């Protein structure tokens, strides 16, 4: 159990709650609570260090897990959260443990927990109507919807993209992106002609010519979602795909990159070229067999797949292969979007000559959706449509997030803090080279590989029990997905704690 002093509690409101909590934990009583410290960029965490009362998960979480398991398989639950008292970079569980969260709901909270700008926006009377009355945006959008789009999604659109759709989640975004790819391919084949009556009637029964055997090329290790279409493009975990009917679509091995990239440049270029050759081969084969490849979908960094990424030249060449074959180039920024890599969109690091055809988003954007080029816009109503088509209430939150990012120059902070984080991880892997290797990252979107999965899982558990939450990825990768408000003090705390945990493996 960690010791604590009064400096760990920096809020009178939370201090009273914590006094009762800590007395129950058998820890010292608090005699006074100092004022919160001030962050350089944004509002401060009210906690300055982790505070641990129990192992994680604790007895309350375990009891709640048993209750939830009566109604669904809840074995994936890590612990239950007290969201009311979570703040900034720290998450509080129902047992009163205060944990530095470097995973942020799988990369989904741009400003951490309970940011005051979000609270202010959500409590504003002028926003109540869209929060209470969730509209069917495709048919009955609210009067200010266009203005909200301009202030939010279009204000941060990837360079060169001016069209956008919104949806509920990342799977929906990628699913509809595939649908747009199929529609675009067939529209180009018709060369301006409308669909025939035969096409209109046969598609209802899943028959040709209305439904075509189109395919999408994806990469091993990718995760694009868990609905049926994008499931065929996801190649990571067996428990996601087992027993599901999957389309016969091409899958190519992602380049086996060694990190740091520059230190292995020659072998990495060889691996990338080998992959590109296989991509061209698969596209040619499927097209020849009358199963046209209508799109290639790729993540800038394979998050679930172990934080694997290739060079900018690799992705530029993928785009060229798409152009040469009439396929769309879809970039899945569900996990990488909104600043975690130091740029608002990770694909901006590639410096492409023209934008991708489609860029999908979710997570830190607080809802799903995709941007797309003007020339692939659907002409018929209802082709890209569902009941909600997103949630304007999430645009309320997103507007506050964008304002905070811009006002506090958080992208620069991510770049600065990310350099310190990566340097710290490299120093630690040098000290514990028998356990860790291949530290890598862009911005604070960082990861490191562990010698094996069993050791990786043990490190994650031990970190959690001393108040640091990180994520797993790939076979044996530890990945970090902190909020944009992560500061250098948090990096120091993480690096010191990780060092102490690794010493327990000797």
Buried (B, 14 or more C-beta within 10 A) or exposed (E): EBEBEBEBBBBEEBBEBBBEBBEEBEBEEBEEBEEBEEBEBBBBBBBBBBBBBBBBBBEBBBBBBEEBEEEEEBEEBBBBBBEEBBBBBBBBBBBBBBBBBBBBBEBBBBBBBBBEBBEEBBEEEEBEBBBEEEBEBBEEBBEBBEEBBEBBBBEBBBEEBEBBBBBBBBBBBBBBBBBBBBBBBBBEEEEEEEBEEEBEEBBEEEEEEBBBEBBBBBBBBBBBBBBEBBBBBBBBEEEBBEEEEEBEBBBBBBBEBBBBBEEBEEEBBEBBBBBBEBBBEBBEEBBEEEBBBBBBBBBBBBBBBBBBBBBBEBBBBBBEBBEEBBBBBBBBBBBBBBBBBBBBBBBBBBEBEEBBBBBBBBBBBBBBBBBBBEEBEBEEEEEBBBEBBBBBBBBBBBBBBBBBBEEBEBBEBBBBBBBBBBEBBBEBBEEBEEBBBBBBBBBBBBBBBBBEEEBBBBBBEBBBBBBBBBBBBBBBBBBBBBBBBBBBBBBEBBBEBBBEBBEEEE
